[in-house]
Amino acid sequence: MKVRIKFKKSKAVRFISHLSLAKTLRQAVCRAGLPIAYSHGFNPHQKISFCHPLPLGMISDSEFADLVLTEKIEADEVKKKLNEKLPTGIEILEAKRVPLQSKSLTSLADTASYKIILSQEQLPIKTKTSNSAIKSLSYEDSPEPTLNIIVKIPGVKIKDVLSSLLGLDEQGVKLIEVKRTGMFAQRKEALIPLMDICV
């Protein structure tokens, strides 16, 4: 069976790389005693696949991974067992069984949403842009300056998009608090959250 998990990466682990994050999750799977499936060959590895990596320094409450298990187990039990073994800063938010032959997360996800907290020094912003990667852009000034943006993925670097919107160099962009808030598959005009797709 295959279980899809949605998890968060908070400020406490924002500078952990994607490879380190993947290693941490794999170790948690082992410590939790989950019946994870392994590949065949000379170097077997756990059958865990991840969605598009989160850029270093960013936080998220919308990261995803698929786990292939050799025994039936309730998705809520997978969530509970993993949360008991994961370090502070990484938390499983949802777990759901999906068809074993479902498409990979990277092939499903083509859109991501972000929330960017700005300081007064980073204003004003360009709310109108010709960047074709941007699907949606909105700005709120209360309770703090916040930019909400939806962009196409993969192949689009959110830091490059922010650099063009805010007129900042690479170092300036690194100082911005960026949170990935959602990952979706676009179906006609609708954006479908990855946890709602089972194909």
C-alpha positions in Angstrom: 0.0 0.0 0.0 1.0 3.6 -0.4 0.5 6.4 2.1 0.8 10.1 1.2 2.0 12.4 4.0 1.8 16.1 4.2 4.3 17.7 6.6 5.6 21.0 7.8 9.1 22.4 8.0 9.3 25.2 10.6 11.8 27.9 11.4 13.7 25.6 13.7 14.9 23.5 10.6 14.7 26.1 7.9 18.4 25.7 7.1 18.3 21.9 6.8 18.8 20.9 3.2 16.4 18.7 1.2 18.8 15.8 1.4 19.1 16.1 5.1 15.4 16.4 5.5 14.9 13.2 3.4 17.4 11.4 5.6 15.7 12.5 8.8 12.3 11.2 7.5 13.8 7.9 6.5 15.4 7.5 9.9 12.1 8.3 11.6 10.4 5.6 9.5 12.9 3.1 10.8 12.7 4.2 14.4 8.8 4.1 14.2 9.0 0.5 13.0 6.8 1.1 10.0 6.8 -1.7 7.4 8.4 0.3 4.7 9.1 -1.4 1.3 12.7 -1.5 -0.1 14.0 -1.6 -3.6 15.8 -4.6 -5.0 19.5 -4.7 -6.1 22.9 -4.3 -4.5 21.9 -1.1 -2.7 18.3 -1.4 -1.5 16.7 1.8 -0.3 13.4 2.7 1.2 10.5 3.3 -1.2 9.9 6.9 -0.2 9.4 9.6 -2.9 9.3 13.3 -2.3 7.7 16.3 -4.1 9.7 19.2 -5.4 12.3 20.3 -2.9 11.8 23.4 -0.8 14.6 26.0 -1.3 17.0 26.3 1.6 16.1 28.9 4.2 12.3 28.7 3.5 9.6 27.3 5.7 6.6 25.3 4.7 3.4 23.8 6.0 2.8 22.0 2.7 5.6 19.4 2.0 4.7 15.9 0.7 6.1 12.4 0.5 4.7 9.0 -0.6 5.6 5.9 1.5 5.2 2.4 0.0 4.5 -0.1 2.8 4.5 -3.9 2.8 1.6 -4.3 5.2 -1.7 -2.6 5.7 -1.7 0.1 8.4 -4.1 2.9 9.0 -2.9 6.3 7.7 -3.6 7.9 11.0 -1.3 5.4 12.7 1.5 6.2 10.2 1.1 9.9 11.1 1.1 9.2 14.9 4.1 6.9 14.8 6.2 9.3 12.6 5.4 12.3 14.8 6.6 10.4 17.8 10.0 10.0 16.2 10.5 13.2 14.2 12.6 16.0 15.7 11.2 19.4 16.6 10.5 21.5 13.6 9.2 18.7 11.4 5.6 17.5 11.9 3.2 15.3 9.9 0.0 17.2 9.4 -2.0 14.7 7.3 -1.7 11.1 6.1 -3.9 9.4 3.5 -3.9 6.1 1.7 -3.6 6.5 -2.1 -3.6 3.9 -4.9 -0.3 2.0 -5.1 0.0 2.8 -8.8 -0.8 6.5 -8.4 1.3 9.1 -10.2 4.4 10.4 -8.6 4.2 13.7 -6.6 6.6 15.5 -8.9 4.5 14.6 -12.0 1.3 15.8 -10.3 2.5 19.1 -8.7 2.7 21.9 -11.2 1.7 24.9 -9.0 2.8 26.2 -5.6 1.6 29.0 -3.4 3.7 31.1 -1.1 3.3 33.7 1.7 6.0 36.3 2.0 6.3 38.6 5.1 7.9 41.9 4.2 9.5 44.7 6.1 8.9 48.4 5.5 12.4 48.5 3.9 11.2 46.0 1.2 8.3 48.1 0.1 6.9 49.1 -2.4 6.4 46.0 -4.5 5.5 45.6 -8.1 1.9 44.3 -8.0 1.7 44.2 -11.8 4.2 42.0 -13.6 4.6 40.4 -17.0 6.3 37.3 -15.5 4.5 34.4 -17.1 5.4 32.1 -14.1 3.1 34.0 -11.8 -0.5 32.8 -11.8 -1.8 35.0 -9.0 -0.5 37.9 -6.9 -2.0 39.8 -4.0 -0.8 42.1 -1.3 -2.1 42.7 2.2 -0.8 45.4 4.6 -2.5 44.2 7.8 -1.5 43.0 10.3 1.9 43.1 8.5 3.0 43.6 4.9 2.3 40.3 3.3 2.6 39.1 -0.3 0.6 36.1 -1.4 1.8 34.5 -4.7 0.9 31.4 -6.8 3.5 30.3 -9.3 4.1 27.6 -11.8 6.5 24.8 -10.9 8.9 23.1 -11.6 11.6 25.1 -13.4 10.6 28.4 -11.7 12.7 29.6 -8.8 10.6 31.6 -6.3 13.7 33.6 -5.2 14.1 34.8 -8.8 10.4 35.8 -8.9 10.7 37.7 -5.6 13.9 39.4 -6.8 12.1 40.8 -9.8 9.1 41.9 -7.8 11.0 43.5 -4.9 14.0 44.8 -6.8 16.4 43.0 -4.4 19.6 41.2 -5.0 20.2 37.6 -4.0 21.4 38.5 -0.5 18.4 40.7 0.0 16.0 38.0 -1.0 17.6 35.6 1.5 16.5 37.9 4.3 12.8 37.6 3.5 10.6 35.2 5.4 9.0 32.9 2.8 6.6 30.1 3.5 5.3 27.6 1.0 1.6 27.3 1.8 0.3 24.9 -0.8 1.2 22.6 -3.7 -1.4 21.8 -6.4 -2.2 20.1 -9.7 -4.0 22.4 -12.1 -7.1 20.8 -13.7 -8.5 23.2 -16.2 -9.1 26.4 -14.1 -9.1 24.7 -10.7 -6.1 24.1 -8.4 -6.5 20.7 -6.7 -4.4 20.2 -3.5 -2.1 17.1 -3.7 -3.9 15.4 -0.8 -7.1 15.4 -2.8 -5.6 13.7 -5.8 -5.6 9.9 -5.9 -4.7 9.1 -9.6 
